[in-house]
Amino acid sequence: MVGQLENMQIFVSVVEAGSITKASEQLNLAKSAVSKRLLDTEQLLGVKLLNRTTRKSSLTEAGNLYYLKSKQVLEQVEEINFEVSSSKAQLKGSLKVSVPQSFGLSHLMPAIECFLSQHSELNIDLDFGDRVVDLVEHGIDVAVRIGHLKDSSLKAKIIAPVSHIICASPSYIEKQGMPTNIDALKKHCLLRYSQSTLCRLDLIDPEGKPVSVTMKSNHSANSGECLRDLAIAGHGVVNLPKFIVWQAIKNASLTPLMTDYTQPQMNIYVVYPQTRFLPQKVRHFIDYIAEFFGKHPYWEDC
């Protein structure tokens, strides 16, 4: 069993390094020894795990399954060793995290930097992007997601609330006027996300009743920061998460509009695959991030 665990680790290293040559260098083993261990594993299982070439290796279907399962087994062994040895033991190994672009760069990075300063032996791999990826397929340990979760096969924990706010620049308001009611808001130009074909805001009036506002829109972008900057430059009204516009509101580059109206609150989650044993590195990361932001994060005060 010990030998099989070692072979699993070697196989995982080959997959993640991209080739036997690179893996042998990282493991400080002879290339021939790594190749033999892979061959031993394939003979034990009776299947081919890797398609080998002189420059790189690619996974077979069976190899991909074995890689994912091996990662789980090795993480469980790491978990057991961590719990039994000492609560003060250093977190080790790799942690792959998927994060949304805007929130990740502006707010999550300071938290991650602090976390890594406490766990210097942990290697982190950050995947920035707003697309929703399959965590298991891409070998991601944990992901940060904003909004409504659709994948019920994942476990999730709320790490912070996030509200949206309607705002515009003082120069825009001076030229176009301050909207004080729904009819007035309809006459303004909405800066919208490119992914959305709707120019509609779903609001809650002061009496708690839902109301929808359809607006015209001349400009769009797939970046919240871009929409914020367009609004600061006076090109329209924007409706964005507070974590994107809080500083612009604080320094008066943007002015909140329709403050008597609210919007349904969203949440920021950390999600991770369901597993019998949650690795210590994942558990510690989730708990640290949740504590870092708290129940009332700083951006909500704008």
C-alpha positions as CSV (number, residue, x, y, z in Angstrom):
1,M,0.0,0.0,0.0
2,V,2.9,2.4,0.8
3,G,4.4,1.7,-2.6
4,Q,1.0,2.3,-4.3
5,L,0.6,5.7,-2.5
6,E,4.1,6.7,-3.6
7,N,3.2,5.7,-7.2
8,M,0.0,7.7,-6.9
9,Q,2.0,10.8,-5.9
10,I,4.4,10.2,-8.8
11,F,1.5,9.9,-11.2
12,V,-0.1,13.1,-9.9
13,S,3.2,14.9,-10.2
14,V,3.6,13.8,-13.8
15,V,0.1,15.0,-14.7
16,E,0.6,18.3,-13.1
17,A,4.1,18.9,-14.4
18,G,2.9,18.0,-17.9
19,S,5.7,15.5,-18.7
20,I,7.8,12.7,-17.2
21,T,10.9,14.7,-17.7
22,K,9.7,17.8,-15.7
23,A,8.2,15.5,-13.0
24,S,11.5,13.7,-12.6
25,E,13.3,17.0,-12.1
26,Q,10.8,18.2,-9.5
27,L,10.8,14.9,-7.6
28,N,14.6,14.6,-7.9
29,L,14.2,11.1,-9.4
30,A,15.8,9.6,-12.4
31,K,13.5,9.7,-15.5
32,S,13.8,5.9,-15.8
33,A,12.6,5.5,-12.2
34,V,9.5,7.7,-12.8
35,S,8.7,5.8,-16.0
36,K,9.0,2.5,-14.2
37,R,6.7,3.6,-11.5
38,L,4.1,4.7,-14.0
39,L,4.4,1.4,-15.8
40,D,4.0,-0.5,-12.5
41,T,0.8,1.4,-11.8
42,E,-0.7,0.7,-15.3
43,Q,0.2,-3.0,-15.0
44,L,-1.5,-3.1,-11.5
45,L,-4.6,-1.5,-12.8
46,G,-4.6,-3.2,-16.2
47,V,-5.3,0.1,-18.1
48,K,-3.3,2.7,-19.9
49,L,-3.2,6.0,-17.9
50,L,-1.0,8.2,-20.1
51,N,-0.4,8.7,-23.8
52,R,3.3,9.3,-23.8
53,T,5.4,11.3,-26.4
54,T,9.0,12.4,-26.2
55,R,7.9,15.9,-25.1
56,K,4.7,15.6,-23.1
57,S,2.1,13.2,-21.8
58,S,-1.7,13.4,-22.1
59,L,-4.3,11.6,-19.9
60,T,-6.5,8.8,-21.2
61,E,-10.1,8.7,-20.0
62,A,-9.1,6.1,-17.4
63,G,-6.0,8.3,-16.5
64,N,-8.2,11.3,-15.9
65,L,-10.4,9.4,-13.5
66,Y,-7.4,7.9,-11.7
67,Y,-5.8,11.3,-11.4
68,L,-8.9,12.8,-9.7
69,K,-9.3,9.9,-7.4
70,S,-5.6,9.8,-6.5
71,K,-5.8,13.5,-5.6
72,Q,-8.6,12.8,-3.2
73,V,-6.8,9.9,-1.6
74,L,-3.5,11.8,-1.2
75,E,-5.5,14.7,0.3
76,Q,-7.2,12.4,2.8
77,V,-3.8,11.0,3.8
78,E,-2.5,14.6,4.2
79,E,-5.6,15.4,6.3
80,I,-5.0,12.4,8.6
81,N,-1.3,13.2,9.1
82,F,-2.2,16.8,9.9
83,E,-4.8,16.0,12.5
84,V,-2.8,13.3,14.2
85,S,0.6,15.1,14.2
86,S,0.0,18.6,15.6
87,S,-2.6,21.4,15.4
88,K,0.3,23.7,14.9
89,A,1.6,21.9,11.8
90,Q,2.2,23.9,8.7
91,L,-0.3,23.6,5.8
92,K,1.5,22.0,2.9
93,G,0.9,21.0,-0.7
94,S,-1.0,22.9,-3.4
95,L,-4.3,24.8,-3.3
96,K,-6.0,25.7,-6.5
97,V,-8.6,28.5,-6.2
98,S,-11.0,29.9,-8.8
99,V,-12.0,33.5,-8.2
100,P,-14.0,36.1,-10.1
101,Q,-11.9,38.8,-11.8
102,S,-13.1,42.0,-10.2
103,F,-13.7,40.8,-6.7
104,G,-10.6,38.7,-6.7
105,L,-8.2,41.4,-7.7
106,S,-9.7,44.2,-5.6
107,H,-10.7,42.4,-2.4
108,L,-9.6,38.8,-2.2
109,M,-5.9,39.3,-2.9
110,P,-5.2,41.1,0.4
111,A,-6.9,38.2,2.2
112,I,-4.9,35.6,0.2
113,E,-1.6,37.4,0.8
114,C,-2.3,37.4,4.6
115,F,-3.3,33.7,4.5
116,L,-0.1,32.8,2.6
117,S,2.1,34.7,5.0
118,Q,0.9,32.4,7.8
119,H,1.3,29.2,5.7
120,S,4.6,29.7,3.8
121,E,4.8,26.0,2.8
122,L,1.5,26.1,0.9
123,N,1.6,26.6,-2.9
124,I,-1.4,28.4,-4.3
125,D,-2.6,28.4,-7.9
126,L,-5.1,31.2,-8.7
127,D,-7.5,31.0,-11.6
128,F,-9.0,34.4,-12.4
129,G,-12.2,34.6,-14.5
130,D,-15.9,35.2,-14.4
131,R,-16.8,31.9,-16.1
132,V,-18.3,29.1,-14.0
133,V,-16.0,26.1,-14.3
134,D,-16.4,22.5,-13.3
135,L,-14.3,22.2,-10.1
136,V,-13.7,18.4,-10.4
137,E,-12.9,18.5,-14.1
138,H,-10.4,21.3,-13.7
139,G,-8.9,20.0,-10.4
140,I,-10.0,23.1,-8.5
141,D,-10.1,22.8,-4.7
142,V,-12.3,25.8,-3.9
143,A,-14.0,28.6,-5.9
144,V,-15.4,32.0,-4.9
145,R,-18.7,32.7,-6.6
146,I,-21.1,35.7,-6.4
147,G,-24.9,35.5,-6.8
148,H,-27.2,32.6,-7.0
149,L,-25.7,29.1,-7.0
150,K,-27.1,26.6,-9.6
151,D,-24.9,23.6,-9.1
152,S,-26.4,21.6,-6.2
153,S,-23.6,19.0,-6.3
154,L,-21.3,21.5,-4.6
155,K,-21.0,22.4,-1.0
156,A,-21.1,26.2,-0.2
157,K,-20.5,28.6,2.6
158,I,-21.5,32.3,2.6
159,I,-18.4,34.5,3.2
160,A,-19.9,37.9,2.8
161,P,-23.0,39.8,1.7
162,V,-23.0,42.1,-1.3
163,S,-25.5,44.7,-2.3
164,H,-26.0,46.6,-5.6
165,I,-26.3,50.4,-5.7
166,I,-27.5,52.8,-8.5
167,C,-25.2,55.7,-9.0
168,A,-23.9,58.4,-11.4
169,S,-21.3,61.1,-11.5
170,P,-22.0,64.6,-10.2
171,S,-21.4,66.0,-13.7
172,Y,-23.9,63.6,-15.2
173,I,-26.5,64.5,-12.6
174,E,-25.9,68.3,-13.2
175,K,-26.6,67.8,-16.9
176,Q,-29.3,65.2,-16.9
177,G,-30.9,65.9,-13.5
178,M,-31.3,63.8,-10.3
179,P,-34.0,61.1,-10.6
180,T,-36.2,61.2,-7.6
181,N,-38.9,58.7,-8.7
182,I,-39.4,55.7,-11.1
183,D,-40.7,57.8,-14.0
184,A,-37.7,60.1,-13.8
185,L,-35.3,57.1,-13.6
186,K,-36.7,55.6,-16.8
187,K,-35.5,58.6,-18.8
188,H,-31.9,58.0,-17.9
189,C,-29.3,55.9,-19.8
190,L,-28.2,52.7,-18.1
191,L,-24.6,51.5,-18.5
192,R,-25.0,47.7,-18.6
193,Y,-23.1,44.4,-18.6
194,S,-22.6,43.0,-22.1
195,Q,-23.9,39.6,-21.0
196,S,-27.3,41.1,-20.2
197,T,-29.7,41.9,-23.0
198,L,-32.2,43.4,-20.5
199,C,-32.0,47.1,-19.6
200,R,-34.1,46.5,-16.5
201,L,-33.6,47.1,-12.8
202,D,-35.6,45.1,-10.3
203,L,-36.1,47.3,-7.2
204,I,-38.0,47.2,-4.0
205,D,-39.9,50.5,-3.2
206,P,-40.0,52.1,0.3
207,E,-43.2,50.2,1.1
208,G,-41.5,46.8,0.3
209,K,-43.2,46.3,-3.0
210,P,-41.2,45.0,-6.0
211,V,-41.0,47.3,-9.0
212,S,-39.2,46.9,-12.4
213,V,-37.7,49.8,-14.3
214,T,-36.9,49.5,-18.0
215,M,-34.3,52.0,-19.2
216,K,-32.5,52.8,-22.5
217,S,-28.8,51.8,-22.8
218,N,-26.2,53.1,-25.3
219,H,-23.1,51.6,-23.8
220,S,-22.1,48.1,-22.4
221,A,-19.0,46.3,-21.2
222,N,-18.1,42.9,-19.8
223,S,-16.2,44.6,-16.9
224,G,-17.6,46.1,-13.8
225,E,-14.6,48.4,-13.5
226,C,-15.1,49.6,-17.0
227,L,-18.8,50.4,-16.4
228,R,-17.8,52.2,-13.1
229,D,-15.2,54.3,-15.0
230,L,-17.7,55.2,-17.7
231,A,-20.1,56.3,-15.1
232,I,-17.4,58.4,-13.4
233,A,-16.7,60.0,-16.8
234,G,-20.4,61.0,-17.0
235,H,-21.7,58.6,-19.7
236,G,-24.7,57.3,-17.8
237,V,-26.2,55.6,-14.7
238,V,-24.7,52.4,-13.4
239,N,-26.0,49.7,-11.2
240,L,-23.1,47.7,-9.7
241,P,-22.1,45.7,-6.6
242,K,-20.9,48.0,-3.8
243,F,-17.6,46.2,-3.8
244,I,-16.9,47.7,-7.2
245,V,-18.0,51.3,-6.6
246,W,-17.5,51.9,-2.8
247,Q,-14.3,53.9,-3.2
248,A,-15.8,56.0,-6.0
249,I,-18.8,56.8,-3.8
250,K,-16.5,57.5,-0.8
251,N,-14.4,60.0,-2.7
252,A,-17.6,61.6,-4.3
253,S,-16.7,60.5,-7.9
254,L,-20.1,58.8,-7.9
255,T,-23.3,59.8,-6.2
256,P,-25.9,57.2,-5.1
257,L,-29.3,57.5,-6.7
258,M,-32.8,56.4,-5.7
259,T,-31.6,55.7,-2.1
260,D,-35.2,55.1,-0.9
261,Y,-35.3,52.0,-3.1
262,T,-33.4,48.8,-2.3
263,Q,-32.5,45.7,-4.3
264,P,-32.5,42.0,-3.4
265,Q,-29.2,41.2,-1.5
266,M,-26.8,38.7,-3.0
267,N,-24.1,36.7,-1.3
268,I,-20.5,35.8,-2.0
269,Y,-19.8,32.1,-1.5
270,V,-16.9,29.7,-1.4
271,V,-17.9,26.5,-3.0
272,Y,-16.1,23.1,-3.0
273,P,-16.7,19.6,-4.2
274,Q,-18.6,17.2,-1.9
275,T,-16.1,14.9,-0.3
276,R,-16.0,12.7,2.8
277,F,-12.8,14.3,4.0
278,L,-12.4,18.1,3.5
279,P,-8.6,18.7,3.3
280,Q,-7.2,20.9,6.1
281,K,-5.8,23.4,3.6
282,V,-9.3,23.9,2.1
283,R,-11.0,24.1,5.5
284,H,-8.5,26.6,6.8
285,F,-8.7,28.7,3.6
286,I,-12.5,28.9,3.8
287,D,-12.6,29.8,7.5
288,Y,-9.9,32.4,7.1
289,I,-11.6,34.1,4.1
290,A,-15.0,34.1,5.9
291,E,-13.4,35.7,9.0
292,F,-11.5,38.2,7.0
293,F,-14.6,39.8,5.5
294,G,-17.1,39.2,8.3
295,K,-20.8,39.6,8.2
296,H,-20.6,43.3,7.4
297,P,-17.7,43.9,5.0
298,Y,-16.3,47.4,4.6
299,W,-17.7,48.0,1.1
300,E,-21.3,47.8,2.4
301,D,-20.9,51.1,4.3
302,C,-20.9,53.3,1.2
